[in-house]
């Protein structure tokens, strides 16, 4: 399965870059949104399930956002603030 490493790499990359906001909650929420979007696209493009990709990507993105702080990665204020 060549698609699994591709999906894993995409989700990891998005998770590392998926945080904006100052609080852990903002960072987790923005990470979840970006991860879910990227996971859904990756799932659909590779012939897998977009829903499963979104769930996995959202979980990884939320974790990535919550486990980093604004000094690690900072994309500024979230759009909802």
N, C-alpha and C positions, 0 to 999 in steps of 0.2 A: 504494500500500500504506500504509494508515493504521496498521496494526498494527506495522510496523517502528519508527517513531519512538516509539511507546508502549513497546515492549519495550526499546529503547535507553535511554529515559529511566528506566524502572524499574531496569534493570541498573546504570546509572550511579549512581542514588540509593542503591541497596543497597550498591554497591561503596564509596561514600564513607562509609557508616555501618556497615560490616561488620567492625569490628575490636575485639576485646577481648583483654586480656592485655598483658604487658610485653615479651615477646620477639617478634622478627620471626616466628619459627616459630608461636607461639601466635596472633598476629594474622593470619598467612596462613591458618592452619587454620580459624580461626573465620570469616574472610572467605570462604573457599571454601565452607564449609557454608551460610552465609547466602545467598551468591550463587547457589549451586546450587539451593537451595530456591526462591528468588525467580524464578530463570530457568525452572525447571520449571513453576511456577505460571503465569508469563507465557506460556510456550509453549503450555500446555494451554488457557488461557483464550482466547488469540487464535486458536486453531485450528491452531497450528504444532506442532512436535514438542517434547514435554516433555523428551525426552532431549537434543536439541540445545540447548534453553534451559538445561538444567541444566549441560551442559558449558561453554557460553559464560559463564553466570552464575558458575559455580565458578571458572573461570579469571580472570575480572575481579575477583571477590571476593577471591581469593587475592592477586592483584596489588595490589589496593587495601589489603588488610591489611598486606602486606609493605612497601609503599612509604610507609606512614604510621607515625608513632610515637605513643606513648601521650599525648603532649602535643597532637596534632592531634585525635584522636578516642579516647575511652576509655570503654568500657562495663564496666570493672571486670575482675575475674578471670573466666577462662573456666570453664565448668562442669566441665571435666576436671581442674582444679587444686584 
